[in-house]
Each structure stands twice: as C-alpha cells, then as structure tokens.
Amino acid sequence: MKIVIDRAESRGFAHHGWLKTYHTFSFADYYNPERIGFGMLRVLNDDTVAPMEGFGMHQHKNMEVISIPLKGYLRHGDSIKNSEVITPGDIQVMSAGTGIFHSEYNDSPDETLEFLQIWVFPREENTHPHYKSYNIRPALQQNQLLLIISPDGDAPASILQDAWLSLGKLNADTRQEYILHSAETGVYIFVIEGDIIVENTPLHHRDGAGFSHTSSITIQTKKDSYILLMEVPMK
C-alpha cells in the first residue's frame, strides 16, 4: 500500500478579502511540485466566500467539476442557461467538455458560504457541456458511506470518469471498511470534520490522505466525523 498524507496546515492558502481559500493541490498562485494532484483528482479547494460575493463568469474546458456546499447558499449560473441556489445536502456536477462559462456566488446577504470544489480529469475530452444538481438528503444515513457519484448510474450523480465519490457522517468509535472498485484506482480521503484513523494513519480536521496499491482500507473514527472519499484512476 502506498500512502500520501496532506496535512491541513500544509495546504496552500490565499486571502482575497471576499474569499479565503485552501488548496490541497497546486492551484492558482500556489505551486508545489509534489502536490499536483492524486491520480485523476486534480483540484480540492476548500473555499469560504463573504456574503453576496463570489466567482464571476469564467470558463472551464475538459474537466469534471464538483461542488459540495458545507454551509450557506451557493448560487450557480452558467452559459448553458442553468441558474439555481443549492445548500448543504445538495451537490452539483458540471462536465465542462468543449467549454462552459459559469459563476458561483454566495446568495446570502449576511452568512458566509463554505463549499468544496473538486476537479477530476475526464476519460474523454471535448464532450458536450453538461450541468446538474442533486439532492442527496433522502439517501444520507448516519454511520454509512453514501455513494454520491459513480460512472455507471448506481449513485445519484455521475461524471465522465471511472471515479466514485462518497460522503459519510460517522459516529465516534465506529469502523468502516471501504473496498476499492478497481485495481487501477486509489482513494483520497478528506476529513471535513472530526478525527479518524485510516490504516494506522491519524487524520484530523481538513487533513487529506491518498491510499493506492490496495484493494481496501479501514476507517476508524475517534470522534463524530464527516468525511469525503474520492476514488479515482491513478493514471
């Protein structure tokens, strides 16, 4: 088994006044040649946006972009005529393909917005752009890992890559085994909240770690925890 550990305090950070953003992997002005990504997982940004501020219209091409709100109201707009507000319990998935312009704003006049932005390389380039949001609240159950994204239709959402993303809210002193879907994939765990141990590796609030060259991992919680798992091809 190969393990890569990315501690919360080692992430890139930028403060733009309206935006506080942490970069697990190299992004924008943060560059670390040893932190370019994890397999096909290219970006994991942890963003806090001031009230009524946000990212204006900008373009993406040939990238699968996933947004997971953690707090507040995320207002999305794009060049293929989608416009909506999502909140924690929703996720949004965008296949940029040949090109899409989008904006992401805090829709609240007084609350901050917190959300995770994830980029995954697609298996095929220059596809037709696509956007959709999903309400995952009915499927979320305590002490279970909920598969939220898959390539084959057995999750609420899908992306154009052989990738599986799961969320789990786990009580303290619980144990979960995660079995990888392929010998060609690895799984990256991001601790949204809490403290866990994965294969004898302690991980805390906003820590991340990647596990590859293994068929399974075991997760043990030290306190109530909220975790994100991203299983992606390693090449």
C-alpha positions as CSV (number, residue, x, y, z in Angstrom):
1,M,0.0,0.0,0.0
2,K,1.2,3.5,-0.9
3,I,0.1,6.4,1.4
4,V,0.3,10.1,0.8
5,I,-0.6,12.5,3.6
6,D,-1.5,16.1,3.2
7,R,-2.0,17.9,6.5
8,A,-4.4,20.8,6.7
9,E,-1.8,23.2,7.8
10,S,0.4,22.3,4.8
11,R,-2.1,23.4,2.2
12,G,-1.8,26.4,0.0
13,F,-3.8,29.4,1.3
14,A,-5.0,32.7,-0.3
15,H,-7.0,35.5,1.3
16,H,-8.6,37.8,-1.3
17,G,-10.8,39.8,1.1
18,W,-14.1,38.3,-0.1
19,L,-12.5,34.8,-0.4
20,K,-10.5,32.6,1.9
21,T,-9.3,29.5,0.0
22,Y,-7.2,26.5,0.9
23,H,-5.7,24.4,-1.8
24,T,-4.8,20.7,-1.1
25,F,-3.2,20.5,-4.5
26,S,-1.3,23.1,-6.6
27,F,-3.7,25.8,-7.8
28,A,-3.5,29.4,-9.0
29,D,-0.6,31.1,-7.2
30,Y,0.1,28.0,-5.0
31,Y,2.5,25.6,-6.6
32,N,4.1,22.6,-5.1
33,P,5.7,20.1,-7.5
34,E,4.9,17.3,-5.0
35,R,1.3,18.3,-4.7
36,I,0.0,18.4,-8.3
37,G,-2.9,16.0,-7.6
38,F,-3.8,12.4,-6.8
39,G,-4.2,10.3,-9.9
40,M,-7.1,11.9,-11.9
41,L,-8.1,14.1,-9.0
42,R,-6.6,17.4,-9.9
43,V,-8.1,20.0,-7.5
44,L,-9.5,20.0,-4.0
45,N,-10.3,23.6,-2.8
46,D,-11.8,24.5,0.5
47,D,-13.5,27.9,0.0
48,T,-15.1,30.4,2.3
49,V,-16.9,33.2,0.5
50,A,-18.2,36.5,2.0
51,P,-21.9,37.5,1.8
52,M,-23.1,38.4,-1.7
53,E,-19.6,37.9,-3.2
54,G,-18.3,35.1,-5.4
55,F,-16.6,33.9,-8.6
56,G,-17.7,35.8,-11.7
57,M,-18.3,34.2,-15.1
58,H,-15.2,32.2,-16.1
59,Q,-14.5,29.3,-18.4
60,H,-13.6,25.7,-17.9
61,K,-12.8,23.1,-20.6
62,N,-12.3,19.3,-20.4
63,M,-12.8,19.0,-16.6
64,E,-15.4,17.4,-14.4
65,V,-16.2,20.0,-11.7
66,I,-18.0,19.0,-8.5
67,S,-19.2,21.5,-5.8
68,I,-20.3,20.4,-2.3
69,P,-21.8,23.1,-0.1
70,L,-20.9,22.8,3.6
71,K,-22.6,25.9,4.9
72,G,-24.8,28.6,3.4
73,Y,-26.3,29.3,0.0
74,L,-24.4,28.7,-3.3
75,R,-25.8,30.4,-6.4
76,H,-24.8,28.9,-9.7
77,G,-25.2,30.3,-13.2
78,D,-23.7,29.2,-16.5
79,S,-23.6,29.7,-20.2
80,I,-26.0,26.7,-20.9
81,K,-28.8,28.5,-19.1
82,N,-28.7,26.9,-15.7
83,S,-29.4,29.1,-12.7
84,E,-30.2,27.9,-9.2
85,V,-29.2,28.0,-5.5
86,I,-28.0,24.9,-3.6
87,T,-27.4,24.3,0.1
88,P,-25.8,21.6,2.2
89,G,-27.4,18.3,1.3
90,D,-27.2,19.2,-2.4
91,I,-24.2,18.6,-4.8
92,Q,-23.6,20.0,-8.3
93,V,-21.7,18.3,-11.1
94,M,-20.5,20.0,-14.2
95,S,-18.9,18.4,-17.2
96,A,-17.1,21.3,-18.9
97,G,-16.3,19.4,-22.1
98,T,-15.7,21.7,-25.1
99,G,-16.2,24.7,-22.8
100,I,-18.6,26.2,-20.4
101,F,-18.7,29.6,-18.6
102,H,-20.1,29.6,-15.0
103,S,-20.3,31.7,-11.9
104,E,-20.5,30.7,-8.3
105,Y,-21.8,33.2,-5.7
106,N,-22.8,33.4,-2.1
107,D,-26.5,34.1,-2.3
108,S,-26.9,35.3,1.4
109,P,-26.7,38.9,2.4
110,D,-25.3,38.1,5.9
111,E,-24.0,34.5,6.1
112,T,-20.7,33.2,4.8
113,L,-20.6,30.4,2.2
114,E,-18.4,27.3,2.7
115,F,-18.0,24.8,-0.1
116,L,-15.6,22.3,-1.5
117,Q,-14.6,22.5,-5.2
118,I,-13.3,19.3,-6.8
119,W,-11.8,18.9,-10.3
120,V,-11.4,15.5,-11.9
121,F,-9.8,14.9,-15.3
122,P,-12.4,13.3,-17.7
123,R,-11.8,10.0,-19.5
124,E,-12.8,11.6,-22.8
125,E,-12.2,15.2,-23.9
126,N,-14.4,17.6,-26.0
127,T,-17.7,16.2,-24.9
128,H,-20.9,18.3,-24.8
129,P,-21.0,20.5,-21.7
130,H,-23.5,19.4,-19.0
131,Y,-24.6,20.6,-15.6
132,K,-27.0,19.1,-13.0
133,S,-27.5,19.4,-9.2
134,Y,-28.7,16.6,-7.0
135,N,-30.5,16.4,-3.6
136,I,-28.8,13.7,-1.6
137,R,-30.6,14.3,1.7
138,P,-33.0,11.4,1.4
139,A,-30.2,8.9,1.0
140,L,-27.9,10.2,3.8
141,Q,-27.9,7.9,6.7
142,Q,-25.8,8.1,9.9
143,N,-22.8,5.7,10.0
144,Q,-22.9,4.8,6.4
145,L,-20.8,5.8,3.4
146,L,-23.2,7.2,0.8
147,L,-22.0,6.8,-2.8
148,I,-22.9,10.2,-4.3
149,I,-21.1,10.0,-7.7
150,S,-20.2,7.0,-9.9
151,P,-19.6,6.3,-13.5
152,D,-22.3,3.8,-14.0
153,G,-25.6,5.1,-12.7
154,D,-25.7,3.4,-9.3
155,A,-25.3,6.8,-7.5
156,P,-27.4,10.0,-7.6
157,A,-24.8,11.7,-9.9
158,S,-22.2,10.6,-12.4
159,I,-19.2,12.1,-14.1
160,L,-17.3,11.2,-17.2
161,Q,-14.6,9.3,-15.4
162,D,-14.2,5.9,-13.7
163,A,-14.5,7.6,-10.3
164,W,-16.6,7.1,-7.2
165,L,-17.2,9.7,-4.6
166,S,-18.7,9.0,-1.2
167,L,-19.8,11.1,1.8
168,G,-20.2,9.7,5.4
169,K,-21.3,11.1,8.7
170,L,-19.9,8.6,11.2
171,N,-20.3,8.5,15.0
172,A,-17.3,8.2,17.3
173,D,-15.8,4.8,17.8
174,T,-17.2,3.3,14.6
175,R,-15.4,1.3,11.9
176,Q,-15.9,1.2,8.2
177,E,-14.2,-0.9,5.5
178,Y,-14.0,0.7,2.1
179,I,-13.4,-1.7,-0.9
180,L,-12.0,-0.1,-4.0
181,H,-13.7,-0.8,-7.3
182,S,-10.6,-1.4,-9.4
183,A,-7.0,-2.4,-9.1
184,E,-6.2,0.7,-11.2
185,T,-7.7,3.2,-8.7
186,G,-6.7,4.8,-5.4
187,V,-8.9,6.6,-2.9
188,Y,-8.3,10.0,-1.4
189,I,-9.9,10.8,2.0
190,F,-10.7,14.4,3.1
191,V,-11.7,14.9,6.7
192,I,-14.4,17.7,6.6
193,E,-14.9,17.4,10.4
194,G,-13.6,15.1,13.1
195,D,-10.8,12.7,13.8
196,I,-10.2,9.4,12.1
197,I,-7.6,6.7,11.7
198,V,-7.1,5.1,8.3
199,E,-4.6,2.2,8.1
200,N,-2.8,3.4,11.3
201,T,-2.7,6.9,9.9
202,P,-4.4,9.6,12.1
203,L,-6.2,12.3,10.2
204,H,-7.8,15.4,11.7
205,H,-10.0,18.3,10.6
206,R,-9.3,19.2,7.0
207,D,-6.4,16.7,6.6
208,G,-6.3,14.6,3.4
209,A,-4.6,11.3,2.6
210,G,-4.4,9.2,-0.5
211,F,-4.2,5.4,-0.5
212,S,-3.2,3.3,-3.6
213,H,-1.9,-0.1,-4.5
214,T,-4.5,-1.7,-2.2
215,S,-7.9,-3.3,-2.6
216,S,-9.4,-1.9,0.6
217,I,-8.9,0.5,3.6
218,T,-10.3,0.5,7.1
219,I,-11.6,3.7,8.6
220,Q,-11.9,4.1,12.4
221,T,-13.4,7.3,14.0
222,K,-12.1,8.8,17.2
223,K,-14.9,11.3,17.4
224,D,-18.0,12.2,15.4
225,S,-16.7,12.8,11.9
226,Y,-17.8,13.9,8.4
227,I,-15.6,12.5,5.6
228,L,-15.4,12.6,1.8
229,L,-13.9,9.8,-0.2
230,M,-12.8,10.2,-3.8
231,E,-11.8,7.0,-5.6
232,V,-10.1,7.8,-9.0
233,P,-7.9,6.1,-11.6
234,M,-4.2,6.6,-10.7
235,K,-3.2,7.2,-14.4
